[in-house]
């Protein structure tokens, strides 16, 4: 430390007060540092320190950051809420990076203009003692008038004295970044007794809150990782971004360490079916995404090792298992196959956990219906036979539906048994009955029903594959990703994958891979086009999963919420699938997914029909352009061509159709037409008369958005984009710093814990200094400070936007009240969700507000029409 004292001089004529007396809730609490404030009487503001550099000037020209010799930062903030004035009262006369002395004028301020807006001109000048520990402030002219250049205070530095050697390394006990964030969030929501459930989606940490008044929203907003807050009923949504999984894990660990009693009674929250379904998918599927990513990558690595003859494929899940292998082959087969082959068990466990059922019993049921004791046999047994029709029962390893059904049955059966079972025998007979009834239901009822379903699907798939001129492959490629959304894709792929493992060649497995690359291309297109760095980060972080064949992250995280990219990927897959069908690209061997999918093509063509397992198998498909089956090499080359086509088309189609967000005006007009349509049907009149009847209201809605409103929205969007970029840069830098700090702490702990005589003091000191250098680095704080200033500006503009949106929705409410009065159909009010999404287009796109689900039920409306017709 080159300087132990920093003198503060009055930058302007005025009256000096201690910072505590400001009573603004931010500076007065020393949240931004320690110092004083001055009520200016002059208009010319000069440098407040003897020498230094002007580090930063905010866009609104009201705040200035100075640095001293030791790079200690001092903030001069002119006025308390002057950010909303957009820099108009300020004439800046210095530039960023200027070296400054006391004589240098910084800015000329129109104090009358500020006071005219009823804004305080109080000017805090503070040094951030959190960022620069060891500094304390002493005011020298409390309550006195000062002239420009008068000495009014000083900061003094005192190096912390270490009590002993251990105290010097107290930072080794420091909590990790996510631990700190979890602790801050936990106490800000008033602890475990104030929430019943915590979970996350791709970007938001969600709490079901009991008492919303106990949540300290402002405290949460000031946590650097937090991008925003949203309420949906009593559900608190903390917008974090791609790191939300790490924060969720940290919260769960923090709570478990507190040893709280988990027997709180859950609150019941009424939500629409769509929202309940979304929450269920989030709670059940999302936790398995890391498992899917890792398993897909392991399968790809396994395929390469098998091709290279490093290991032997044991054929797990494809008939009799080959156990005549070496120990490394055994190790890698088990490691690679246990993820996807037993995927149903993980889904069943998550379903039971989400419902609040007995997860231990569910694990038993999951292992039982997966046939864990049978070594993953693919055998099926006859339940009964009618003529030539055989109703089958079997075991379910990777199938999702039986495990979900088992979890639901188990949850309700156990709950029912618990309601009447005597306490004395409950501990023994409730688990016994629950397990037996659930397993029997799945084995004898659910399983056979699913057998029929799978048989039907297998029949349809066979017919699709036989459609000539590549159309079948195109259709399959087109529908594959929508199938993933329904959860039926595992049921569809299993018969194809199993027969492929038995020696059948398949063009449809290639179509599935093309669909994966098409969705990946769509996500790349979004990343290229979007201005939202949070969305871009989410997309880029999901791409590695898609690269190895796992598309759930790109679909649920990026493409589906925006929908057009998803549709672009589906269409791209269809066209590339058509090309693949025409070229007769086949999967001839079991192999990897995604980029490792090429391993499936490395087999020779079947030139004549062969009998495999008693079944006559057709020869390989013929390439339309060559009139013959592809050789192994040509098959491989064409695989890269058709998958590359899917990727490129996905990018191109997305670039053509992608829109960052819906147009407010266009969506309002679209919803107006929808309102007219249902209004005319409800009154049994033509649309022209209905439109004329609603003309005054519709004109008010259509003309609500003025040109100046759109300009304000555009300016606000530019600020949001700027904030998003800065926060993304800060988060990326912070993650790198945390990683480096963790590595240094790990090394230091090993060295410090050695006996003193064996300690390498030179290395310890070097590592310690490296750690402190990273910890005291001001790069991240600079970015967060810049982000905070932009956030202040955004909050002012968001205040206008919120009021403007509320006024529009009030207009909607009055319009729909009239419609309900005339039609006598109460559900017409539900059309308001379309108007809500239109007017909130900007804040929905930037994850500030959640999209409102459209709950207008067309079936119910048709019933209403029928009843109306009968009545009339």
C-alpha positions, -999 to +999 in steps of 0.1 A: +000+000+000+017+032-012-007+056+006-021+053+041-043+084+039-066+098+012-077+134+017-111+145+006-116+180-007-149+198-014-155+195-051-180+224-049-192+251-025-218+237-001-228+223+033-211+191+045-229+163+064-220+127+076-233+100+052-255+085+079-277+116+079-287+111+043-314+086+052-318+073+016-315+036+025-285+030+003-257+055+008-268+061+044-264+024+051-229+025+036-239-001+010-218+017-016-190+027+008-181+052+036-177+090+032-200+120+034-224+141+014-225+177+004-255+199-004-241+220-032-246+258-035-223+262-065-227+247-100-191+239-109-179+205-096-141+198-094-120+167-086-124+157-049-089+142-045-054+157-050-043+134-077-057+104-096-076+094-127-112+097-139-122+060-143-158+062-154-186+085-163-221+071-163-243+075-194-267+097-174-236+119-165-247+121-128-220+097-113-182+098-116-156+072-105-121+084-095-091+062-087-061+071-066-025+059-067-033+025-052-063+021-075-087+028-047-121+038-061-140+069-050-176+076-062-191+111-066-228+108-071-245+141-079-281+140-067-300+111-054-324+102-082-309+122-111-305+091-132-340+096-145-330+130-160-310+113-187-280+137-183-298+169-193-287+191-163-251+180-166-224+195-189-193+172-185-160+189-190-136+160-184-131+127-202-127+091-190-090+082-183-081+119-177-054+124-150-070+148-125-059+173-100-079+195-076-079+223-101-096+202-128-132+209-134-153+178-139-188+189-146-211+219-146-246+212-131-279+230-135-291+227-099-323+246-106-333+221-132-328+192-107-347+210-080-375+218-104-381+180-108-383+177-070-351+157-068-325+161-041-292+176-051-274+159-022-240+146-035-226+116-017-188+110-020-178+076-009-149+050-009-161+014-012-147-001+020-161-035+011-140-036-021-110-020-004-110-033+032-089-015+059-101+020+051-120+041+076-134+076+072-132+107+094-153+138+086-136+171+093-164+196+087-196+181+100-226+204+094-203+232+082-203+253+050-173+246+028-157+263-002-145+244-032-110+229-024-115+229+014-103+198+032-135+182+045-126+146+054-100+119+051-098+081+047-072+063+067-058+029+060-049+004+088-035-029+078-054-057+097-032-072+124-031-111+123-034-127+157-015-157+147-004-178+117-039-194+114-056-160+113-035-151+083-051-179+064-087-174+075-097-170+039-091-207+035-123-212+054-142-188+032-174-200+017-177-206-020-196-182-043-227-203-046-227-211-009-228-173-002-255-167-027-276-196-013-273-182+022-282-147+011-313-159-007-323-182+021-324-155+047-339-129+023-370-152+020-372-156+058-359-192+059-374-227+056-405-219+076-416-194+048-415-218+018-428-252+010-409-261-021-378-250-041-370-260-077-358-245-109-363-243-146-336-235-171-331-199-159-352-193-127-350-204-091-385-209-079-399-209-043-435-216-032-438-189-006-461-190+024-461-154+034-450-130+006-447-101+030-417-118+047-396-118+015-370-091+013-372-084-024-347-055-024-321-076-007-325-103-034-323-078-062-289-066-049-273-101-051-250-097-082-260-130-099-298-121-098-311-107-131-346-099-118-376-110-097-410-122-108-441-133-088-466-158-101-492-160-074-473-170-043-444-185-064-413-164-061-392-166-093-356-154-090-342-150-125-305-162-125-297-177-159-277-208-168-261-210-133-295-217-117-287-254-112-256-246-091-276-221-070-304-246-065-279-273-053-262-248-030-296-239-014-305-275-009-271-282+008-274-251+029-309-261+041-299-297+048-269-285+069-293-264+091-311-296+101-345-281+098-377-302+105-391-310+071-426-318+084-441-284+074-476-287+060-475-278+023-498-251+011-522-259-018-519-235-047-545-235-074-530-234-108-542-241-143-537-276-158-511-261-183-491-246-155-493-277-134-481-298-164-452-274-170-442-275-134-444-313-135-422-316-166-398-291-150-397-311-117-394-345-134-374-341-166-351-312-159-331-329-131-322-357-155-307-335-182-272-337-168-276-375-167-287-375-203-258-353-214-232-375-196-248-408-208-250-397-244-213-387-244-203-420-228-222-439-254-204-420-281-170-427-265-180-464-262-188-466-299-154-452-308-136-476-284-156-506-299-147-495-335-111-491-325-111-527-310-101-512-276-132-528-260-158-554-269-195-545-271-214-567-247-247-561-264-265-549-232-302-545-238-301-562-273-306-598-265-282-623-248-254-604-231-218-613-242-199-619-209-168-633-226-150-600-224-120-585-206-123-564-174-119-530-191-147-538-216-169-548-187-161-516-169-169-493-199-200-512-210-215-508-175-205-472-173-218-462-207-250-483-207-263-477-172-275-442-180-298-445-210-306-482-206-320-476-171-334-442-178-369-452-169-358-458-133-345-423-129-377-408-144-398-429-120-378-418-090-381-381-100-419-385-106-424-400-072-402-373-056-421-346-073-455-361-061-441-363-026-443-402-025-420-428-009-389-427-032-374-458-015-404-479-025-404-464-059-367-475-064-378-510-055-407-509-080-384-493-106-358-520-103-385-547-103-402-536-135-368-530-151-360-567-144-328-558-125-324-594-114-328-607-149-298-590-163-316-566-187-333-593-207-354-583-237-376-614-234-414-610-235-439-636-221-475-644-232-501-631-208-529-646-228-536-656-265-566-650-286-563-669-320-530-656-335-530-625-312-505-627-282-509-603-253-474-598-240-459-589-206-422-580-202-398-558-184-391-521-189-357-505-185-355-474-206-392-470-213-405-439-195-443-444-194-444-476-172-421-460-146-442-428-146-474-448-142-458-469-114-449-437-095-484-423-098-500-456-088-476-461-059-482-425-046-520-430-046-521-466-034-498-458-004-519-427+005-551-448+004-536-477+025-523-452+050-559-438+055-572-470+069-543-492+080-540-496+118-509-479+132-497-511+150-492-530+117-487-500+094-449-502+093-449-538+079-480-542+059-483-508+042-450-511+023-459-548+015-493-540+001-481-509-017-452-527-035-473-557-044-503-538-057-482-513-077-460-540-093-490-561-101-508-532-117-478-523-139-470-559-147-505-572-155-524-540-166-502-510-175-475-532-192-499-551-215-516-518-225-483-503-233-474-535-253-505-528-275-494-492-278-459-501-287-470-528-312-492-502-329-463-477-330-440-504-344-465-512-371-468-475-381-430-471-380-426-501-403-450-487-428-434-452-427-400-467-435-414-484-466-428-452-481-407-448-514-386-418-527-374-409-492-408-397-481-409-421-452-375-410-438-386-373-443-418-378-424-400-396-395-373-369-394-401-342-394-420-358-365-391-370-343-385-338-322-423-333-317-423-369-304-396-361-279-420-334-265-447-360-259-422-383-242-432-411-266-398-410-284-383-438-262-412-461-270-408-453-307-371-458-309-368-489-288-381-514-314-360-497-341-328-497-319-333-533-307-338-546-343-308-526-354-287-542-327-300-576-340-287-569-375-315-550-392-305-519-412-325-487-406-329-454-425-351-441-396-322-440-371-304-417-395-335-395-396-335-392-358-299-380-360-307-355-387-335-341-365-309-336-337-286-316-360-315-296-374-325-285-338-289-277-330-287-256-362-319-237-351-302-229-317-271-217-335-293-195-356-309-180-325-275-174-309-264-155-341-296-134-343-304-127-306-294-095-288-302-111-255-269-124-240-287-145-214-305-164-243-273-166-262-255-181-232-283-206-226-281-216-262-243-220-263-243-240-231-269-264-245-251-270-278-226-296-264-255-317-253-271-315-288-237-324-303-238-358-286-275-363-294-293-349-264-317-322-277-338-316-246-316-286-234-317-268-268-354-276-272-367-266-237-341-239-231-342-221-264-361-234-294-395-243-280-400-211-258-394-191-290-413-217-311-403-204-345-367-218-341-382-252-331-405-251-362-375-242-384-356-271-370-385-295-376-388-283-413-350-285-418-351-321-405-379-330-429-360-317-460-327-332-449-346-364-441-360-365-476-324-362-490-313-390-467-341-413-478-333-407-515-296-414-508-305-445-488-282-437-459-285-465-433-277-472-397-261-507-400-245-511-366-254-500-330-235-468-323-235-434-307-257-404-311-252-369-324-217-363-338-209-399-329-238-412-350-215-418-379-204-450-361-237-466-370-230-464-407-197-484-407-211-517-419-213-534-452-246-534-471-268-564-471-270-574-508-296-602-505-324-610-480-312-630-450-329-648-421-320-633-387-335-649-356-361-667-376-372-635-394-366-628-431-347-595-433-349-574-465-316-563-483-302-528-478-322-499-494-310-487-528-297-452-534-321-435-559-292-419-578-269-450-581-296-477-582-276-498-557-270-501-519-243-478-506-208-492-498-196-487-462-174-458-472-201-441-493-226-446-465-203-428-441-197-399-465-234-395-472-241-395-434-219-364-430-236-348-460-272-353-449-265-344-412-246-313-424-276-304-445-299-307-415-275-284-395-271-258-422-309-257-431-317-254-394-294-223-392-307-208-424-344-213-417-341-199-382-322-168-395-351-163-420-380-167-396-367-159-361-381-129-343-366-117-310-401-109-298-436-104-310-447-070-322-470-054-297-492-038-325-494-069-347-503-092-317-530-068-305-546-067-340-544-105-341-561-108-307-587-083-318-596-105-347-598-135-324-621-116-301-644-106-330-644-143-341-656-157-307-679-127-301-697-133-334-700-170-327-713-164-292-741-141-305-746-163-336-741-133-360-717-126-388-682-112-382-689-079-400-718-071-376-697-082-346-668-060-357-691-030-361-706-037-326-671-037-311-657-010-333-652+017-307-635-006-283-613-022-310-602+013-323-591+023-287-571-009-284-555-007-319-546+030-315-533+027-279-497+023-289-483+056-301-451+062-321-435+078-290-444+047-269-426+025-294-395+048-293-394+045-255-397+007-257-369+006-283-346+027-260-355+005-231-346-026-251-312-011-260-305-006-223-316-042-215-293-055-243-264-034-229-271-046-193-273-082-206-239-079-222-222-064-192-237-089-168-228-118-191-192-105-192-191-100-154-205-135-147-181-151-171-151-133-155-164-141-120-167-178-128-131-179-140-119-161-109-139-185-086-124-214-104-088-200-099-095-192-063-108-227-055-077-242-071-054-220-051-073-227-018-070-264-024-032-261-029-028-238+001-048-261+024-025-290+016+006-268+023-006-251+054-018-283+071+017-298+069+039-297+100+055-262+102+091-275+097+080-291+064+061-260+051+074-243+020+069-207+032+080-192-001+055-212-021+027-206+005+033-168+003+034-169-035+001-188-037-015-165-010-005-134-030-019-149-062-052-156-043-054-121-028-046-106-062-076-124-077-098-116-047-089-079-047-092-076-085-115-048-094-125-059-129-157-077-118-167-049-094-162-024-122-186-043-144-211-049-117-210-011-108-215-003-144-244-028-145-259-013-114-260+022-129-276+009-160-301-011-139-310+022-121-318+038-155-338+007-165-358+008-133-369+044-140-380+035-176-396+002-164-417+022-140-432+041-170-436+008-189-454-009-160-479+020-156-484+021-194-491-016-195-515-014-165-535+013-182-538-009-214-549-039-193-575-018-176-588-009-210-588-046-219-607-054-187-634-029-194-637-041-230-640-077-220-665-069-193-688-054-220-683-085-241-692-108-212-722-087-205-735-090-241-725-127-247-732-140-211-701-161-215-678-155-186-647-172-201-644-145-227-623-127-200-596-153-205-587-138-239-570-111-218-540-134-216-533-128-253-535-090-248-512-094-217-486-112-237-488-086-266-483-056-244-456-073-223-437-085-253-405-067-242-403-078-206-414-114-214-386-117-240-360-105-214-373-129-187-386-100-165-422-111-168-435-147-174-457-154-203-494-157-194-508-191-203-538-189-226-566-207-207-594-200-232-610-235-237-623-239-273-641-272-263-660-254-235-669-226-259-683-252-284-704-267-255-716-232-247-726-227-284-745-260-284-764-251-252-772-217-266-786-232-298-808-256-278-820-228-256-829-207-286 
